[in-house]
Amino acid sequence: MTRKMVKVGRPQNRYRWTALFRDGHIIEQSDDHDYSLVKLLEYTRGSGDNPKRHYLLWFKINDENGETPFTVDFDMDGDAYIFVTDGAMLMTNYKLRSANLLYNRELDDNGLAWITVGFGGINTMGRLDARAIRISPRGTYRMIKDIMSDYDKLKI
């Protein structure tokens, strides 16, 4: 009886993110996604070493070719927009005062990443509002209609 050896490698994920802050600081997703996410959280919210909060200009999802099919842009006055490859721009009905990044990455059974990205915050009507998309490993996306139910879990 002979056994066949099968080499199982770690699946490569199609997308990586990059974040640019108002002060010019850049944080890029490394091979250690969790470590990169902690760095993003610490820089955004402040940490013990650096308690100052820093504000995002944009958060981009880049593909393996270095192209940017998905971008969340943050205005200087607190509003935000999602730009996608097909030319669409997604925004809330009312202007936001202080938009926050929404982000999550889930790995499926094959180790491929499904990404949720968007923004949310209090709008000019005084209500919590948000927009987000879910990106498949193949690069297709759909807008998440009931993003408010998952807002707290996705907020960076």
Buried (B, 14 or more C-beta within 10 A) or exposed (E): EEEEEEEEEEEEBBBBBBBBBEEEEEBBBEEEBEEBBEBBBBBBEEEEEEEEEBEBBBBBBBBEEEEBBBBBBBEEEBBBBBBBEEEEEBBBEBBBEEBBBBBBBEEEEEEBBBBBBBBBBBBEEEEEBBBBBBBBBEEEBEBBEEBBEBBEEBBB
